[in-house]
Amino acid sequence: MKRTLVSLATIATLAAGPVFADAHSPTMGEGFDMLQTALMSDFERMGIPTDSLDDLTLGQIAAIKAVVESSDSDTQKKGQIEAIISNN
């Protein structure tokens, strides 16, 4: 009987796991949008047109995010970001 209860509890947990994960994790599109929004203020601060964000791939946005978070000066960051954008 104890073994049956443990088995039922395990099955219930495994069945509920994906539902819980789906309900609380953003989709790929939402994550992409969140990254774009996070970079928008950085672009504005550095004088980079924000309309270029719409044409970037996820890889480019990730590379730009890494540049923004680096310890380089804003001038260096701007040059690196513009190089990433121009390779679109």
N, C-alpha and C positions, 0 to 999 in steps of 0.2 A: 504494500500500500504506500509506504514512504517513497519507494522508488517511483511509483506511478505519479505521485504528486510532484516530485522533482522533475520528472519528464514533462508533465503538463506545464509546469512553471517555465521550463526551458523553452518549450515550443511557443508559449505565449510571448515570452520575451523576444525570441527570434522573429516572430511574426510582427510584433509591434515595432521593432527596430527600424525597418525601412520607412514606415509611416512617420515615425517621429523624426527621422533624418530629413525626409522630404518636406515636412511641415516647417522645419526650422533652418534649412539651409537655402541660400539664394541660388537661383538657377544661373546658368552660364551667362545668359543675357543680362541678368541683374548685376552680376559681378562685374561684367564688362562696363555697364553703365556707371557703376559705383567708382570704378577706376577712372573713367573719363571725367566724372564730376570732381573727383579728388584732384585731378591734374589741372582742371580749369583755372582755379585760383593761382596756381603756380605759373601757368602760362600768362595770365593777366599781369602778375607781378613782374615777370621777366620781359614783357612786351611782345610775346609771341601770340599771333592771332589764334583765338580759340576755335575758329571754324575748321582748322586743320585737324582737330581731334576726331571729327566725324569720319575721316578717310583712313584712319590708322588701324592696323591689325592689332590683335591681342598681343602678339609678340613685340610690336613696336611700343605699345603702351606700357608693357612690362619693362622694356629697356629704358624708356623715358622715366618711369617711376624710380628705377634704380639710379639713374642720373640725378634726379631731383633729390633723392635721399643721400647722395654722396656728399663728401666734405669739400668738394670743389667750390670755387667762387661762382656767383650767379652768371658772370660773363662766360666762364668756361662751360657751365651747365647749359646756357643758352646756345652756345656753339655746338655742343654735343647733341642737344635736342633738335636743333635745326638740321643737323646732318642725318639724324634718324628719320625725320620727317621727309627730307628730300629723297631718301632711298625708298619712298613709298611706291 
